[in-house]
Amino acid sequence: MMLALGLFVFMRQTLPYQSMQHDISWRWPSNSRVGERPAFQFLGVEEEKIMLSGTLYPELTGGRFSLLTLKLMADEGKAWSLIEGTGTIYGMFVVNSVRQTNAEFFNDGTARKIDFTLELTRVDESLANMFGDIGKQAESLVGKARDMAGDVVSKVSGAAGGLF
């Protein structure tokens, strides 16, 4: 797995991209001052975009059905989690555009070569907001595990008591 956008997995059989461009910028507006350099103020992060591009050879890699899947995901108008194969979590992204160029055709018009570019934009506030408080989630899981363990022990002891 190279990357996963929601449940769509980028790999050789689907959409193996050859380049990934990741753009992040920050806002620093300036205020002009008389006799001084401009004063700058940090306002936060600007848009974060990821561009994936590559070339598909449908006989060897994914093809038009993989691109169609991404177009259908974009039609949903939803944000999807973007996770790299290394485990890096990028956040929640929407599909802004899918560009496709077909070339080198078979007799029936099917492309032998498909160049694609996929543009994604991050829409979540931060990873902390996306996942919430990890500590609270862990406490909740431990509590649920403790309750389940108690239920199992009581059922086993009840069943064992019935044997004697």
C-alpha positions as CSV (number, residue, x, y, z in Angstrom):
1,M,0.0,0.0,0.0
2,M,1.4,3.4,-1.0
3,L,-1.5,5.6,0.4
4,A,-5.1,5.3,1.4
5,L,-7.8,7.9,0.8
6,G,-10.7,6.6,2.8
7,L,-11.2,3.0,1.7
8,F,-9.5,3.6,-1.7
9,V,-6.0,2.2,-1.6
10,F,-3.3,3.5,-3.9
11,M,-1.1,0.6,-5.1
12,R,0.2,-0.9,-8.3
13,Q,-3.1,-2.5,-9.2
14,T,-5.2,0.7,-8.7
15,L,-3.4,4.1,-9.0
16,P,0.3,3.9,-8.5
17,Y,1.4,7.6,-8.5
18,Q,4.9,8.5,-9.5
19,S,5.0,11.9,-7.8
20,M,3.4,13.5,-4.7
21,Q,3.6,17.2,-4.1
22,H,2.6,18.4,-0.6
23,D,2.0,22.2,-0.3
24,I,1.5,23.9,3.1
25,S,1.7,27.7,3.6
26,W,1.2,30.0,6.5
27,R,-0.5,33.5,6.7
28,W,1.8,36.4,7.6
29,P,0.0,39.7,6.6
30,S,1.9,42.9,7.0
31,N,1.0,46.4,8.2
32,S,2.9,49.3,6.7
33,R,4.5,51.7,9.3
34,V,6.0,55.2,8.8
35,G,9.8,55.2,9.0
36,E,9.9,51.5,10.0
37,R,9.8,48.1,8.3
38,P,6.3,46.6,8.0
39,A,5.0,44.8,11.0
40,F,4.0,41.2,10.5
41,Q,1.4,39.1,12.3
42,F,1.0,35.4,12.3
43,L,-2.6,34.3,11.5
44,G,-2.2,30.6,11.1
45,V,-1.9,27.9,8.5
46,E,-3.2,28.5,5.0
47,E,-4.7,25.8,2.7
48,E,-2.9,22.4,2.7
49,K,-2.9,20.7,-0.7
50,I,-1.6,17.4,-2.0
51,M,-1.1,16.6,-5.7
52,L,-0.6,13.1,-6.9
53,S,0.3,12.4,-10.5
54,G,1.4,9.4,-12.5
55,T,1.0,7.3,-15.5
56,L,-1.2,4.2,-15.8
57,Y,-0.7,1.4,-18.2
58,P,-4.0,-0.5,-17.9
59,E,-2.5,-3.8,-19.0
60,L,-0.1,-3.6,-16.0
61,T,-1.6,-1.2,-13.5
62,G,-5.0,0.2,-12.6
63,G,-6.9,2.1,-15.2
64,R,-10.2,3.9,-15.9
65,F,-12.1,2.0,-13.2
66,S,-9.7,3.2,-10.5
67,L,-10.1,6.8,-11.7
68,L,-13.9,6.3,-11.9
69,T,-13.8,5.2,-8.2
70,L,-12.1,8.5,-7.2
71,K,-14.5,10.5,-9.3
72,L,-17.4,8.8,-7.5
73,M,-15.8,9.6,-4.2
74,A,-15.5,13.2,-5.2
75,D,-19.2,13.3,-6.2
76,E,-20.0,12.3,-2.6
77,G,-18.8,15.6,-1.4
78,K,-17.2,14.1,1.7
79,A,-13.9,14.4,3.4
80,W,-11.8,11.2,3.5
81,S,-8.9,10.3,5.8
82,L,-5.5,10.3,4.0
83,I,-3.0,7.8,5.4
84,E,0.4,6.9,4.0
85,G,1.6,3.3,3.8
86,T,4.3,4.2,6.4
87,G,1.5,5.0,8.9
88,T,1.7,8.8,8.5
89,I,-1.7,10.4,9.0
90,Y,-2.1,13.5,6.9
91,G,-5.7,14.4,8.0
92,M,-9.1,14.6,6.3
93,F,-9.0,15.5,2.6
94,V,-11.5,16.3,-0.1
95,V,-11.0,15.6,-3.8
96,N,-10.8,18.9,-5.7
97,S,-10.0,17.6,-9.1
98,V,-9.1,14.6,-11.2
99,R,-7.3,15.3,-14.5
100,Q,-6.9,12.5,-17.0
101,T,-5.1,12.4,-20.3
102,N,-5.5,9.3,-22.5
103,A,-2.9,8.4,-25.1
104,E,-1.7,5.5,-27.3
105,F,-5.0,3.9,-28.1
106,F,-6.1,0.4,-29.1
107,N,-8.2,-0.1,-32.2
108,D,-11.4,0.2,-30.1
109,G,-10.4,3.5,-28.6
110,T,-9.3,2.2,-25.2
111,A,-6.2,4.0,-23.9
112,R,-3.0,2.1,-23.5
113,K,-1.6,4.9,-21.4
114,I,-3.4,7.2,-19.0
115,D,-1.7,10.2,-17.3
116,F,-3.5,11.4,-14.2
117,T,-3.3,14.2,-11.7
118,L,-5.3,14.2,-8.5
119,E,-5.6,17.3,-6.3
120,L,-6.6,17.0,-2.7
121,T,-7.3,19.7,-0.1
122,R,-7.2,19.2,3.7
123,V,-10.4,20.3,5.5
124,D,-10.0,19.3,9.1
125,E,-8.8,21.7,11.8
126,S,-6.0,19.5,13.2
127,L,-5.2,15.9,13.9
128,A,-6.0,16.5,17.6
129,N,-9.5,17.7,16.6
130,M,-9.9,14.8,14.2
131,F,-9.1,12.1,16.7
132,G,-10.1,13.9,19.9
133,D,-8.4,13.4,23.3
134,I,-6.4,10.1,23.0
135,G,-6.3,9.8,26.8
136,K,-10.1,9.9,27.1
137,Q,-10.4,7.4,24.3
138,A,-7.9,5.1,26.0
139,E,-9.7,5.4,29.4
140,S,-13.0,4.5,27.7
141,L,-11.5,1.4,26.0
142,V,-9.9,0.2,29.3
143,G,-13.3,0.7,31.0
144,K,-15.1,-1.3,28.3
145,A,-12.5,-4.0,28.4
146,R,-12.8,-4.2,32.2
147,D,-16.6,-4.5,31.9
148,M,-16.3,-7.2,29.3
149,A,-13.8,-9.2,31.4
150,G,-16.2,-8.9,34.4
151,D,-19.1,-10.3,32.3
152,V,-17.0,-13.2,31.0
153,V,-15.8,-14.1,34.6
154,S,-19.4,-14.0,35.9
155,K,-20.7,-16.2,33.1
156,V,-17.8,-18.7,33.5
157,S,-18.2,-18.9,37.3
158,G,-22.0,-19.3,36.8
159,A,-21.5,-22.1,34.3
160,A,-18.9,-23.7,36.6
161,G,-21.2,-23.5,39.6
162,G,-23.9,-25.3,37.7
163,L,-21.5,-28.2,37.1
164,F,-20.9,-28.8,40.8
